[in-house]
Amino acid sequence: METLKESKMKTVYHPAGSRGHANHGWLDTYHSFSFANYQNRERMNFGVLRVLNDDTVQGGMGFGSHPHRDMEIVSIPLEGALEHKDSTGTIGVIQKGEIQVMTAGSGVMHSEYNHNKHQEMKFLQIWVFPRQTGLTPRGEQMRIADNAKKNDFQQIVSPDKNEEGLWINQDAWFSLADFDKGNSKEYTIKKEGNGVYVFVIKGWAQIGEQLLGQRDGLGIWNTKSFIVEAAEDAEILLIDIPMQLPEYLFS
């Protein structure tokens, strides 16, 4: 039987231009995976990563109160500031250099708005299937910019409350990489059975033979590690997640 060490790394490439897109005027949004009116049977998820939306929200506009359930939701501002409020009593503003995690669990109402009335804001909204359903809703945020690591991987999300970054209810780790051109680093996948979805926020990166540009995505699995190299200055998000979907989705 072929072992993981002997088998070949598998990848799936999602060019930025292949994503779903909708422009609602107040919201210009791109979907790496099926969402709302964008439905693609081949782009439903990558392991337990269900949603990766790249949203631009016009000044003062936003998402009114709406429900979420049984999902771990991570919000990462790229430009500007995002004002949020939910039924757990969490109220606040997150901006570039910060991150928010919300456990929707048994059910939560949530709203998000551009905090600034006269400039647009951009953020990534990421949904991950949790280990189990019916969890107690909660939300938290933190500043991550102060612990940024140049030309290295900075962990911003993990399954362990005692590790660096915020925690979520899944065997998932999120890392940011801010690499200068020509720098490279080996990324080791955190847990057997996990894969990594690499998303280039800015710049150009090389992984194996695949060159990735701004907003390109690359799913990687069936390997223990891989090298990330900056072909140009690059900001990169790595989402290390279980490839097997939780059993409750099939019951």
Buried (B, 14 or more C-beta within 10 A) or exposed (E): EEEEEEEEBEBBEBEBEBBBEEEEEBBBBBBBBBBEEBEEEEBEBBBBBBBBBBBBBBBBBBBEEEEBEBBBBBBBBBEBBBBBBBBBEBEBBBBBEBBBBBBBBEEBBBBBBBBBEEEBBBBBBBBBBBBEBEBEBBBEBBEBEEEEEEEEBBBBBBBEEEEBBBBBBBBBBBBBBBBEEEBBBEBEBBEEEBBBBBBBBBBBBBBBEEBBBBBBBBBBBBBEEBEBBBBBBBBBBBBBBBBEEBEEEEE
